[in-house]
Amino acid sequence: MEKHCGLLSEVGSLKGGETIARVDEHGRAKFIGQVKVATEIDVIRIGSTELKKVRCEGVLYNELEPGRNACLYVYRHLWRTPVLLGVRYDGEQQKHMVSDAYYQGSLLQYALPLAFMYAIGCWILGMIVGMVIGMGQSSVPPVLGLLGGLGLAWYSAFRFRADYQEAKSDK
């Protein structure tokens, strides 16, 4: 977990959060396959640190007050995307953390759909590598790829949970 402390000098605008639904040729929304777009903040400047494209829950965004000394708790996704977990202001004992629903939803997303996507991608990559190194008939490279993909996603879920717990217990 990253902890950035200092003067919260700039908080950019919040983008995303809307639900996108597929439409048919007549413009009617199809209710199968709706997707909620992730919310992110353009830029956050705290102290001498600048965070760009920070994922943030809408409720937590409302708690960000520029011009105050604060500490931000940030989780870095596997591909280095920052995710804001919480904020604590100087002189206040209370921390503003992401909601339980956001936390549980993110944890499930890391553990299930992301694991499924990583497993399939790494399984295909394992097949390609197996063919390149001459093990085209062997099932070992695809299985290793599959296990590696699952491990990567579950490690992300573990890190997210550990960072959230660390941020929640920080004094």
Secondary structure, DSSP 4 states (H G I P E B T S, - for coil): -EEEEEEEEEE--EE---EEEEE-TTSPEEEEEEEEPPPEEEEEEETTEEEEEEE--HHHHTT--TTEEEEEEEEEPTT--EEEEEEEETT---EEE--HHHHHHHHHHHHTHHHHHHHHHHHHHHHHHHHHTT-TT-SHHHHHHHHHHHHHHHHHHHHHHHHHHHHHH--
